[in-house]
Structure formats: C-alpha cells, structure tokens
Amino acid sequence: MAAMTSSPSVAGHDAVTDASAPPGFRGGWERLPQHHPLRTGRTLDAPLLQALTARTPARPPVWFMRQAGRSLPEYRQARQGTAMLDACLTPELAAEITLQPVRRHKVDAGIFFSDIVVPLRLAGVGVEIVPGKGPVLDRPVRTAADVAALPEIDDDALEPIREAVALTVAELGGTPLIGFAGAPFTVAAYMVEGGPSRDHLLPRTMMHADPEAWEALADWAARASGAFLRAQVLAGASAIQLFDSWAGSLSVRDYLDHAVGHSATALASVADLPVPRIHFGTGTGELLGAMRDAGADAIGVDHRIPLAEANRRLGGRTVLQGNIDPALLPAPTEVLRRHVDDVLRGGALAPGHVVNLGHGVPPETAPAVLTDLVSYIHEHRLVPARG
C-alpha cells in the first residue's frame, strides 16, 4: 500500500524540539522516537493537530467516532471469519481496518481500530465480544479478592498494538492517527457488570458498598488504559482520545469522588509527551469542566447540548470536538447540512473545533452520506470570528 497523503511539513528537517514546536503543544518532544510523525513534522501542521492546539487550520478538520467499522462493506469483508478481538490483535488487519475510512471518506484522522476491552485481553482477563451483545467477561469482578487476582499487562503483550500502529502510520503519511482507550470508569463498569448494562447499577452500588474494592479496580483499569495509550503514542499516534461511554450514568458527586481521578491517571500516562489529549463521554454535559481538568486538551461533546453551551460551560478556553447528531445522518441532505452549519457556528466560538459526531457512526449508515458530509465540511474555508 502506498502512503495515503503527502506530508504537510517539509520532510528532512531536524527533529522538532520543545524550542521549535508550534504554540499549543506540551513539552517532551525528545521523549518521542526520532521517527515519530510529530517529531519529524509529518503530522505537525495537519488540520486536526492545528485545531487541537488552538491554531486555525484552513478548513475544519473532521473525523467520525466508529468510522473504522460496521458501516463499511470493505470492513465486513476484511473481518469475515475473524472474531472482533482477534481482528484487533492481528496487526495487518487492524491497520487495514483503521485505514479504510481514511481512504474512502478523506477524513482528517484515522482512529486506531480497537475496543475498550482489548487491554483486558492483553492482561489475560477472559473476555469476548459477543455479536449482537458486546463485551462479556468469563467472570465478573465484584469483590476485593477478584480485584487482587487481576493480572497486570506485561509490556511484551503490547507488541501487536505497537506493530499495528506502526503499520498504520506508515500508510497514513501526513494524516494523523488518534490513539484510543476506554476511560477507567467505563472499563471497570464492564468488569463489574460482566457485560453491557442499561443502568450500570452494580458498579454504582460498588462505589458505595465497597469503596476500597471499587478504587482498586478503577485504579487497575486506569493503569491498563494508560499502558495501552502510551504504547500507541510511542508507536506513532499523534493524538489520543479517552472514551467514557458510561460516565453519563453517574451523578456529578459520584463522578468527582469515584471516577474522574482515575481518568486523570490514564491521561497522565502520556502527559510527558506532546500529543494532544481528547476526553469524550456520553451524557456528560454536567461533567465537562471536570473532564477537562482531568488533563484534557480538548473535550468531546455529545449531541445532547449545543457546542455554544458547552463552550460557555468551559469558560470559552477549551478546544471542542463534536457534535453532529448521528440520528440526522439518514435525514434529507438539506436537513443534515443545516444541522452541520449550526455545529460549525457553535464550534467557531471555541479556541479550536474538531468536527465529529456526538456519538459513533450507526452501523446502518450509508457510506456515501459520510463521504459527502466530509466534502461539505471541507468546503467551509472561512472561520467565523470567535467571541
């Protein structure tokens, strides 16, 4: 496979350093490998990285959560006969699936094809993704003894992840790869429930009925997600996103007391590296400030609140990502475009804006809708004045 895009930066220049990096990045450039696409400048000025560091790109960058997956016929063909977690841990297949939506839709980033329970599998925890249901553990983790028995991830177990990222980055050229991990609350909640849940009642109960066991479990999940994120970054990811799919089930007090500190631990795993960190949750409109303060450079906003309101709640000083309602993807084109225009206007109020959905791509989405949507968003060259 040939590289998909040319580099937006001049190849062959000296490695980027703390002194030569553009504004908006943290330090730690010397900790990145010499060949890293940020260190070489290959992805440094990509529209996604410009927006995430509050620089103004020529056009709005866009990518879609769950873009690498079920809505693409080429994905279904590639996955045929291969279980989900096996696909995630087969480097060439994971790389191919990550690249598919970038080729087809011309989105501004690849999102590493994986699942939030992959770190569990890497650690040796028995888990499978059951078609039509989701992740299911062999044994739920509900007591202090269960938590104490959990194995840690051995660094060698991360090698398939590093290999898949390296293969992907080699093909992406100047298009950034976003690393991925589940936030500790969501990962730990799966572990307590033993599988998907509507109300996440068991982990919410455990927080109060056995707080020491909960804290130990969430800390384990934070270490696992942190190791997973760091492996992806050092192998070539130019940004990361921490997904907290279930955090919206928590009260503000429970989130502050029992969840956000563990997200901070996971995000801190790459805090010494200059990659931007995105923190996303669903149903988390009341938690945006706490999510930002956990160590995020950008906050993903779901479709439930307008970006203008999210920007207000965050004090107008945080880069936003989002938040096209996935329910509008099959709507008439003019209806979807009016909605997108509203999203773009709201995002323009923030220091930076990455266009995305307010949740993942539904599996029944027609691929042409996403391709056309990317093209429409990329036509917007003028960024309205912020204020």
Secondary structure, 3 states (H helix, E strand, C coil): CCCCCCCCCCCCCCCCCCCCCCCCCCCCHHHCCCCCCCCCCCCCCCHHHHHHCCCCCCCCCECCCCCCCCCCHHHHHHHCCCCHHHHHCCHHHHHHHHHHHHHHHCCCCEECCCCCCHHHHHHCCCEEEECCCEEEECCCCCCHHHHHCCCCCCHHHHHHHHHHHHHHHHHHCCCCEEEEEECHHHHHHHHHHCCCCCCCHHHHHHHHHCHHHHHHHHHHHHHHHHHHHHHHHHHCCCEEEEEECCHHHCCHHHHHHHCHHHHHHHHHCCCCCCCCEEEEECCCHHHHHHHHHCCCCEEECCCCCCHHHHHHHCCCCCEEEEEECHHHCCCCHHHHHHHHHHHHHHHCCCCCEEEEECCCCCCCCCHHHHHHHHHHHHCCCCCCCCC
